[in-house]
Amino acid sequence: MFIEQLKRKLSNPSCRFIGEEQAFRSAVLIPLIEIDGEWHILFEVRSFHLRKQPGDVSFPGGRVDANESPLQAAIRETEEELGIDSTKIKVIGELSPLVTSPSFVMYPFVATVDYSVSQLSFNKEEVEEVFTIPIKWLLNYEPYSHLVKVQIIPPNDFPYEKIVNGKEYQWRTREMEEWFFDYQKYTIWGLTARILKHFIGILKDS
């Protein structure tokens, strides 16, 4: 009986990775816009007045609120930031979640947007400007990367007495790969570049 109950529980996991329920959750939309018969990806430049990441290139998106699914959050944030009516957003699918640490996860979705760039009425408190990149160009572009070392620094009250070697414990220094896309005057990096690289990789494999 126990094994059968366990099988049922494991066949429908409540979360996709351990710690998801406690993590800060955000969602973004990769908006596809057709321009002169060619598909482009729409990007935002974050307002220079924002406290976090001013001037960075990003996809529309933000925090997943309580009682809201990641998809609902991605659509809501796209409406708020770009002034796009949700009825003009046609969701194509979802990419794998991007887990940057046990405390942060981002859910990317892909959708077509039935707007022209000139029709967008973006929120200037959050968005400095918008621009698009042809998918055809991205398929032929080779992004470049740099390695960033991430060091673990335990807090002063860390219980060293409970682990072997105590304060002499050898924490592993982790290396993180940061990807960069350069397009005209814009540089895409950080989480946006990691999601973009994953998405373009899917397109190349299809």
C-alpha positions as CSV (number, residue, x, y, z in Angstrom):
1,M,0.0,0.0,0.0
2,F,2.8,2.4,1.0
3,I,4.7,1.8,-2.3
4,E,1.6,2.4,-4.4
5,Q,0.8,5.6,-2.6
6,L,4.4,6.7,-3.1
7,K,4.2,6.0,-6.8
8,R,1.2,8.2,-7.2
9,K,2.8,11.0,-5.3
10,L,6.0,10.9,-7.3
11,S,4.1,10.7,-10.6
12,N,2.6,14.1,-10.0
13,P,5.3,16.2,-8.3
14,S,4.1,19.4,-6.7
15,C,7.2,21.3,-7.8
16,R,9.8,20.9,-10.6
17,F,12.9,21.3,-8.4
18,I,13.6,21.1,-4.6
19,G,13.1,24.5,-3.1
20,E,10.8,25.9,-5.8
21,E,8.0,26.6,-3.3
22,Q,10.2,28.9,-1.2
23,A,12.1,30.5,-4.1
24,F,11.5,34.0,-5.4
25,R,9.6,33.3,-8.6
26,S,9.5,35.5,-11.7
27,A,8.3,35.0,-15.3
28,V,9.1,36.5,-18.6
29,L,7.7,36.5,-22.1
30,I,9.7,36.2,-25.3
31,P,7.5,38.3,-27.6
32,L,7.7,37.4,-31.3
33,I,6.6,40.2,-33.7
34,E,6.3,39.8,-37.5
35,I,7.9,42.7,-39.4
36,D,7.7,42.8,-43.2
37,G,7.1,39.0,-43.3
38,E,10.0,38.2,-41.0
39,W,9.8,37.2,-37.3
40,H,11.7,39.3,-34.8
41,I,12.1,39.1,-31.0
42,L,11.1,42.2,-29.1
43,F,13.3,43.4,-26.3
44,E,13.0,46.2,-23.7
45,V,15.7,48.5,-22.3
46,R,14.9,49.0,-18.6
47,S,14.4,52.5,-17.5
48,F,17.5,54.3,-16.2
49,H,15.4,55.4,-13.2
50,L,14.8,51.8,-11.9
51,R,16.7,50.8,-8.8
52,K,17.5,47.3,-10.1
53,Q,19.4,46.8,-13.4
54,P,18.7,50.2,-14.9
55,G,19.5,50.3,-18.6
56,D,19.8,46.5,-19.0
57,V,18.2,44.8,-21.9
58,S,15.4,42.4,-20.9
59,F,12.2,40.6,-21.8
60,P,9.0,41.8,-20.4
61,G,8.2,40.1,-17.1
62,G,8.4,40.3,-13.3
63,R,7.5,38.7,-10.0
64,V,4.9,35.9,-9.8
65,D,2.3,37.2,-7.3
66,A,0.4,35.0,-4.8
67,N,-2.4,33.0,-6.4
68,E,-1.0,33.6,-9.8
69,S,0.6,31.2,-12.2
70,P,3.9,32.0,-13.9
71,L,2.1,32.3,-17.3
72,Q,-0.5,34.7,-15.9
73,A,2.4,36.8,-14.4
74,A,4.3,36.9,-17.7
75,I,1.2,38.1,-19.6
76,R,0.2,40.6,-16.9
77,E,3.7,42.1,-16.8
78,T,3.8,42.3,-20.6
79,E,0.5,44.2,-20.6
80,E,1.7,46.6,-17.9
81,E,5.1,47.2,-19.4
82,L,4.4,47.4,-23.1
83,G,0.7,48.3,-23.1
84,I,-0.2,45.2,-25.1
85,D,-3.8,43.9,-24.8
86,S,-3.7,40.3,-23.6
87,T,-6.0,39.2,-26.3
88,K,-3.2,40.0,-28.8
89,I,-0.8,37.7,-27.0
90,K,-0.9,34.1,-28.4
91,V,1.2,31.8,-26.2
92,I,3.2,29.2,-28.2
93,G,4.9,27.3,-25.3
94,E,7.1,27.3,-22.3
95,L,10.8,26.9,-22.0
96,S,12.6,25.1,-19.1
97,P,12.7,27.1,-15.9
98,L,15.9,29.0,-15.3
99,V,17.1,28.2,-11.8
100,T,20.0,30.5,-10.8
101,S,20.1,29.5,-7.2
102,P,17.9,27.6,-4.7
103,S,16.2,31.0,-3.9
104,F,15.5,32.3,-7.4
105,V,13.7,30.8,-10.5
106,M,12.5,32.4,-13.7
107,Y,9.9,30.9,-16.0
108,P,10.2,31.9,-19.7
109,F,7.3,31.7,-22.1
110,V,7.2,32.3,-25.9
111,A,4.3,34.1,-27.6
112,T,3.4,35.9,-30.7
113,V,2.2,39.5,-30.3
114,D,-0.2,40.9,-32.8
115,Y,1.1,44.5,-32.7
116,S,3.6,46.6,-34.6
117,V,6.4,48.3,-32.7
118,S,4.9,51.7,-33.5
119,Q,1.6,50.6,-31.8
120,L,3.3,49.9,-28.5
121,S,2.5,52.3,-25.6
122,F,5.1,51.2,-23.2
123,N,5.3,52.3,-19.6
124,K,8.1,54.9,-19.5
125,E,8.5,54.5,-15.7
126,E,9.8,50.9,-16.3
127,V,10.9,50.9,-20.0
128,E,13.3,53.3,-21.6
129,E,12.9,52.0,-25.1
130,V,12.1,48.9,-27.1
131,F,13.8,47.3,-30.1
132,T,13.6,44.1,-32.1
133,I,16.2,41.6,-33.5
134,P,15.4,39.4,-36.5
135,I,15.4,35.7,-35.5
136,K,17.2,35.0,-38.8
137,W,20.1,37.3,-37.6
138,L,20.2,35.5,-34.2
139,L,20.4,32.1,-35.8
140,N,23.6,33.1,-37.6
141,Y,25.1,35.0,-34.7
142,E,27.7,33.4,-32.3
143,P,27.4,34.8,-28.8
144,Y,30.5,35.0,-26.7
145,S,31.0,34.2,-23.0
146,H,33.1,35.1,-19.9
147,L,33.6,33.1,-16.8
148,V,32.7,34.7,-13.4
149,K,33.9,33.1,-10.2
150,V,31.3,32.8,-7.4
151,Q,32.6,32.4,-3.9
152,I,30.7,31.0,-1.0
153,I,30.9,33.1,2.2
154,P,29.0,31.6,5.2
155,P,27.5,34.0,7.7
156,N,29.1,34.6,11.1
157,D,26.6,32.4,12.9
158,F,27.2,29.4,10.6
159,P,27.4,26.2,12.7
160,Y,30.9,25.1,11.8
161,E,31.0,22.8,14.9
162,K,28.5,20.5,13.1
163,I,30.6,19.8,10.0
164,V,33.8,17.9,9.5
165,N,36.8,20.2,9.4
166,G,34.8,23.1,10.8
167,K,36.1,26.5,9.7
168,E,38.7,24.7,7.6
169,Y,36.0,23.2,5.4
170,Q,37.0,23.6,1.7
171,W,34.1,25.3,0.0
172,R,34.0,24.9,-3.7
173,T,34.4,28.0,-5.8
174,R,31.8,27.9,-8.6
175,E,32.3,29.3,-12.1
176,M,29.3,30.9,-13.9
177,E,29.3,31.4,-17.6
178,E,27.9,34.8,-18.6
179,W,26.8,35.1,-22.3
180,F,26.8,38.2,-24.4
181,F,25.0,39.1,-27.6
182,D,26.0,42.4,-29.3
183,Y,23.4,43.9,-31.8
184,Q,23.9,47.4,-33.1
185,K,24.2,49.6,-30.0
186,Y,22.7,47.0,-27.7
187,T,24.3,44.4,-25.5
188,I,22.2,41.5,-24.1
189,W,23.7,39.7,-21.2
190,G,22.8,38.1,-17.8
191,L,19.6,36.1,-17.4
192,T,18.1,37.5,-20.6
193,A,21.1,36.3,-22.7
194,R,21.0,32.8,-21.0
195,I,17.3,32.5,-21.9
196,L,17.8,33.8,-25.4
197,K,20.7,31.4,-26.0
198,H,18.6,28.5,-24.9
199,F,15.7,29.6,-27.1
200,I,17.9,30.0,-30.2
201,G,19.4,26.6,-29.5
202,I,15.9,25.1,-29.6
203,L,15.3,26.7,-33.0
204,K,18.5,25.5,-34.4
205,D,17.8,21.9,-33.3
206,S,14.3,21.9,-34.9
